[in-house]
């Protein structure tokens, strides 16, 4: 046993220069440089020698022998994290969980995602490349304590549709999640999905609280990001009845902003609601899982925005979405795949930041849209998923048709 190792172990147990019980080892005289440390370790039951009253300090130790000593020191409360890390495999085989060390190792995690998206458009809005983009995201997750975590997202977008070198990088999410008593809390600039993404699916600055498990009540308030309203709030109630999942909600988008004056730069500038007016949306959703592979889902939305407060009068302000999902590609499972289809009939006011992958929903803000989507996904290799979708839409009040083939290769790490 090396001098530094003996001293380190003894110091971790709080050894001092004072004497303990009578010397248990005949080959460690009182004048030995490590006498006090070895005596302390023996008295604490961390080391036992070789059973013949000898310490054997000049003998080589196996890794398992050393792991046994580390395990005993840990049981005594010694801070031996570095030794525990070195002998982690042996400790695991001995059945010793290095909980504190594992917790420290997992305190901060960095994960990432790369997306390449390409979309080809044909119809009233042009026969062109709708999207040719490379997006990289880095996620940082840190444990604040046993109840709270911090998450941040750094994102880089590169527009490959032209030769201008269009590129943006931003820290576009930063929030905490945790619990206060029986309430689950989210606070900060975080992802938010409303009505399965048919009403809103993007980042927002908000605080939300949820209560319940089998039946969950959720309420939130804050500001939608760059979508033309000064503030918003809402609440929903969700629960399951056998294979049927149900929810009902109310979402209020308040005080529509003047996009030009406010400098709103997002694709959607809330062009359907006049400045200063509100858009309040009631909704119900249902999803029935026939088995683990097949699920039918539906949503109904109704906006109470008055016709006089819309940019285009006498248009529908309610709508519905019906979808069918079969299986689904799992990033961790190479060869897994899935199919899906949806039919949309959404009036003006029933969507603010739609989850539609092509982003062409913003072309129908003043009148709403109807049409269908079919899609497929396939996991090429672990953490490499390919998706392909086709969209065919028409305006609800015009004959503006939009057909888009959209594809994405998504790599996670």
DAJO-V782529 format. One line per field, one symbol per residue. ss: DSSP state (a for helix, b for strand, c for the rest). psi: psi as a letter, one per 40 degrees, with the letter a starting at -180 (. if undefined). Layout:
BEGIN
ss = ???
psi = ???
END
This chain:
BEGIN
ss = ccaaaaaaaaaaccccccccccccccccccccccaaaaaaaaacccccccccccccccccccaaaaaaaaaaaaacccccaaaaaacaaaaaacccccaaaaaaaccbbbbbbbbbbbbbbbbccccbbbbbbbbbbbbbbbbcccccbbbbbbbbbbbcccccccbbbbbbbbbbbbbbccbbbbbbbbbbbbaaaccbbbbbbbbbbbbcccbbbbbbbbbbccccbbbbbbbbbbbbbccbbbbbbbbbbbbbccaaaaccccccccccbcccccbbbbbbbbbbbccccbbbbbbbbbbcccaaabcccccccbbbbbbbbbbcccccccccbbbbbbbbbbccccccbccccccaaaaaccccbbbbbbbbbbbbbccbbbbbbbbbbbbcccccbbbbbbbbbbbbc
psi = hiddddddddddefiaeiiaiihehdegideidedddddddddeedieaeefeidfeeiiiidddddddddddddeeigfddddddfddddddefhhgdddddddedhhhiihhhhhhhhihadeigahdhgihhhhhhhhhhdadeiihhihhhhhhheeafefhhihigeihiiiaihbehhhhhahiihhhffeddhgaiihihiiihicdhhhhiiiahihffeidiiiiiihiiigbehhiiiihhhhighihdddefheidhffeehiheiihhhiiiiihhhdaedhhhiiihihhehideeidhifiifiiihhihhhbhhhdegheiiiiiiihhghiheehdgiehdeeedeefdeeiiiaihiiiihhdihfhhhihihhhiiideifhihhhhiihhhhi.
END
